Amino acid sequence: MNKFDKYKKGIITIEIQSHIPEKFINLLWKNEIQIKNIRKKSITTMTMDINLKDYNRIEEIAKRTKTKIKILNRRGLTFFLIKVRKRTALVFGSLLFVFILYYLSTFIWRIDIQTENNLSPYEIRQQLMSYGIVPGISKNKINVYELQDKMLKSNNDSIMYFRARIEGSRLIVNAIEKTPPPNMITETEPCNLVAKKDAEIVRVFTAAGTATVKKGDMVKAGQIIVKGEQGKDGSTYAVHAKGSVYARTFYEEIKEVPLKGIKKEKTGNKIENIYVEIMGKRIYLKNSLNKFKTYDKIIENSSFIKKEIYEETKEINYSLDVDAVTKSTSDELFSKIIESLDKTVKIQDKNIYTESSGDNLRVRVLIIAEENIAIEEKLQ
């Protein structure tokens, strides 16, 4: 029995060598054997595609005609199954590895806690542990909505906002503590008006209290500008000072920009390494050799399967135009100042100063504004 007899489907590309190859082909056709893609390589050599099931009969005809047969290629489901049978361990190992990856991806392996100010991530982590939420817990055991309700109810006095979400194999927790409202001064409680910043007085309006400054005076932050007191000497009484004190204020931003130097530029070439991290150890699914001399490294670890991306860079010399740098930098600094100002602040003037220092340009933007600088302060 021929080794191919037990298979029915498959295509074989063979090469035949015969003194008269055409006679061999005629015999195949005479025996109703299908052949395709006949190609003549030389006078005595041809290649063709045959069905695997006909190989036994072709081999017999070849013996009778003293024709040599050489198998060049095999394709089809039959040969794929033969390869699979020969590599059972490899296929099983691959399937097992994929299953393990999928199984491990159903667990939380890391808990990231983000808090603000005085709220301790340690306290949040301890409370999560008391609920049974620790690294290694199954995702199915975590209901983020129930967790949020529990945390807010049990920390009603200290936590104002709590949010939990699952990203890949991580549980990300965001918590914001409650901030008590500032001590407000009631309308009837005596108080002074003080300057909230250094400034030059422009005009003063008072509805209650006694002004202690006038136009042109320079005041410091915290200085009393309207005293919570009314009446004449020897007959004064405390009041809740009211009024507006408009003053000229100054806002400044400075930035030093290099005009010449060497900078990195990406070439467009990059390589990626793919890995999973289990118990602190990396298992690489794809690990390419990094041959770049200079590069930027980017790590994407938001999911169970992580990436290392290496982007090649090269160093180039650059030289910038002074006028262009002055304009772009001053616009940037001006926008930065404006974003920090209250809408009630009126811009009076804008001054730009530049100073060269070696290959650097120092840009200074000074804004002169007018605003109400009066804020309430309790009487001491």
Secondary structure by P-SEA (a helix, b strand, c coil): cccccccccbbbbbbbbcccaaaaaaaaaaaccccccccccccccccccccccaaaaaaaaaaaabbbbbbcccccaaaaaaaaaaaaaaaaaaaaaaaaaaaaaacccbbbbbbcccccaaaaaaaaaaaccccccccccccaaaaaaaaaaaacccccbbbbbbcccbbbbbbbbbbcccccccccbbbbbbbccccccccccccbbbbcccccccccccccccccccccccbbbbccbbbbbbbbbbbbbbbbbbcbbbbbbbcccbbbbbbcccccbbbbcbbbbbcccbbbbbbbccccbbbbbbbbbbbbbbbbbaaaaaaaaaaaaaaaaaaaccccccccbbbbbbbbcccbbbbbbbbbbccccbbbbccc
